[in-house]
Amino acid sequence: MHSVPAETAELAGVAWHISTHSDSSGASCVEAGVLADDTERVAVRHSHYPDGPTIIYTRREWEAFLAGAKAGEFDFFES
Protein backbone atom coordinates (compact mmCIF):
# COMPACT_ATOMS: atom_id res chain seq x y z
CA MET A 1 0.00 0.00 0.00
CA HIS A 2 1.09 3.53 -0.70
CA SER A 3 -0.20 5.95 1.90
CA VAL A 4 0.41 9.64 2.38
CA PRO A 5 -0.03 11.95 5.38
CA ALA A 6 -3.18 14.04 5.19
CA GLU A 7 -3.28 17.78 4.73
CA THR A 8 -5.76 19.62 6.98
CA ALA A 9 -7.72 21.02 4.02
CA GLU A 10 -8.19 17.50 2.61
CA LEU A 11 -9.98 16.43 5.78
CA ALA A 12 -12.69 19.09 5.61
CA GLY A 13 -16.07 17.46 5.20
CA VAL A 14 -14.98 13.91 6.05
CA ALA A 15 -17.81 11.97 7.73
CA TRP A 16 -15.84 9.86 10.21
CA HIS A 17 -17.04 6.33 11.02
CA ILE A 18 -16.12 4.22 14.07
CA SER A 19 -16.63 0.47 14.24
CA THR A 20 -19.52 -0.72 16.36
CA HIS A 21 -17.04 -3.27 17.74
CA SER A 22 -14.97 -0.51 19.40
CA ASP A 23 -15.31 0.13 23.12
CA SER A 24 -17.65 2.89 24.26
CA SER A 25 -14.92 5.09 25.78
CA GLY A 26 -13.52 5.93 22.35
CA ALA A 27 -9.97 5.42 23.58
CA SER A 28 -9.23 2.52 21.27
CA CYS A 29 -11.14 3.39 18.13
CA VAL A 30 -9.90 3.70 14.61
CA GLU A 31 -11.94 6.12 12.52
CA ALA A 32 -12.21 6.08 8.75
CA GLY A 33 -14.02 8.26 6.26
CA VAL A 34 -14.16 9.07 2.57
CA LEU A 35 -12.65 12.41 1.56
CA ALA A 36 -15.20 14.89 0.21
CA ASP A 37 -13.13 15.75 -2.87
CA ASP A 38 -14.52 13.06 -5.23
CA THR A 39 -11.16 11.23 -5.40
CA GLU A 40 -12.53 8.11 -3.68
CA ARG A 41 -9.73 8.22 -1.09
CA VAL A 42 -10.17 7.09 2.51
CA ALA A 43 -8.70 8.85 5.55
CA VAL A 44 -7.83 6.86 8.70
CA ARG A 45 -7.05 8.23 12.18
CA HIS A 46 -7.22 7.33 15.89
CA SER A 47 -10.35 8.71 17.53
CA HIS A 48 -8.49 9.54 20.75
CA TYR A 49 -6.27 11.93 18.75
CA PRO A 50 -8.59 13.53 16.16
CA ASP A 51 -6.07 16.29 15.48
CA GLY A 52 -3.19 13.83 15.28
CA PRO A 53 -1.76 12.07 12.25
CA THR A 54 -4.17 10.92 9.56
CA ILE A 55 -3.26 8.59 6.72
CA ILE A 56 -4.97 8.64 3.33
CA TYR A 57 -5.41 5.56 1.16
CA THR A 58 -6.72 5.19 -2.37
CA ARG A 59 -9.96 3.32 -2.89
CA ARG A 60 -8.02 0.36 -4.30
CA GLU A 61 -5.69 0.25 -1.28
CA TRP A 62 -8.62 0.47 1.14
CA GLU A 63 -10.55 -2.27 -0.64
CA ALA A 64 -7.46 -4.52 -0.58
CA PHE A 65 -7.09 -3.93 3.17
CA LEU A 66 -10.77 -4.67 3.82
CA ALA A 67 -10.60 -7.86 1.77
CA GLY A 68 -7.58 -8.99 3.80
CA ALA A 69 -9.29 -8.12 7.08
CA LYS A 70 -12.42 -10.02 6.10
CA ALA A 71 -10.26 -13.01 5.13
CA GLY A 72 -8.60 -13.00 8.56
CA GLU A 73 -5.18 -11.86 7.32
CA PHE A 74 -4.89 -9.39 10.21
CA ASP A 75 -6.08 -11.65 13.02
CA PHE A 76 -2.80 -11.23 14.87
CA PHE A 77 -4.27 -11.90 18.31
CA GLU A 78 -6.47 -14.96 18.06
CA SER A 79 -8.55 -15.48 21.20
Secondary structure as UniProt FT lines:
FT   STRAND          4..5
FT   HELIX           8..11
FT   TURN            12..13
FT   STRAND          17..18
FT   TURN            20..21
FT   TURN            24..25
FT   TURN            27..28
FT   STRAND          30..34
FT   TURN            36..37
FT   STRAND          42..46
FT   TURN            47..48
FT   TURN            50..51
FT   STRAND          55..57
FT   HELIX           59..70
FT   TURN            71..74
//
